[in-house]
Amino acid sequence: MNKVDASVPAGQTDKATPVLAVKALRKHFPLQSGLLSRSQQVVHAVNDVSFHVDHGETLGLVGESGCGKSTVGRTILKLINPTAGSIQIDGTEIADLSRREMRPYRRRMQIIFQDPYSSLNPRMTAGDMVGEPLTVHGIASGQEKEDRIAALFQKVGLRSDQIRRFPHEFSGGQRQRIGIARALALDPKLIIADEPVSALDVSIQAQVINLLMDLQEEFGLSYLFIAHDLSVVEHISHRVAVMYLGHIVELAERRALFRTPQHPYTEALLSAVPVADPKRKRADRIILKGDVPSPVSLPSGCPFHTRCPVAVAACKSEVPALREVRPNHWAACHLR
Ligand code: SF4
């Protein structure tokens, strides 16, 4: 099967321009060093990550805490600048754009944050927060703005009499709906949802996920859905990318990834998830040995070799490329 072409994001076979295409994205953070220290240590948070998101598609990006998935999301939005690599929105390169040059693209990409408790301004009413992007981008004012805010509240399942209320008067799920309404205000094409339900009760999680799916259908939205919880990702994603230590180690259509995982790390993650799909076998639980290595000093060879239950000698020295090991199913492992 094919080895990944660095000019094409992993998993991209369709010739149509995707809403988002990330190629060889890298984000390294220098660590503060002591005055007398000669060497500058670097956190290798994101390492040559490539993927794309099609129009109307949800790509789930999963991995344990600290694997770099949120850094990927923030780098795409240019909340932080990439160290290297390409980020294309509808085919236009934005990786090197300045803050000012980014302005027209900001409207197309919005983010929903993990914590609905801290992401809302406690001194602003819900309506003011949802309407703020309309003012900042000069889209609507006066009665038109009021009407748009009321319509957005209705779209996300909030009542119009809640527009003048403050964040502390809402439940966690309702606050996340305010965050979603705010993200929708600018009519974006792509929403980066960074752990959008992990702070919510399980029963509320399903409601918010269903709302996101309904909105996707109605507005043709694309989502990059970042999560550590595979069962949440399984429900909402069309395709899923698995990250480990800043690398994408597997990327496939959702069913293929959950039923026939190709990377030992994905197998281990899946073995800990309850099986909802009757066609998926219940795997024996795989307990990984050791801790995730520090992103300051990445292991040589395969980044997973220090914990991999099936590692061979070559894994310590040779970096496995992300290859198409089955049609539209990509994995970075020497054994596939
Ligand atoms: Fe395990 Fe080697 Fe495959 Fe890495 S390349 S996942 S260490 S078998």
Residues whose N, C-alpha, C, O or C-beta is under 5 A from the ligand:
A	BS01	SF4	P264 C302 F304 H305 C308 V310 A311 V312 C315 P320 A332 C333 H334 L335
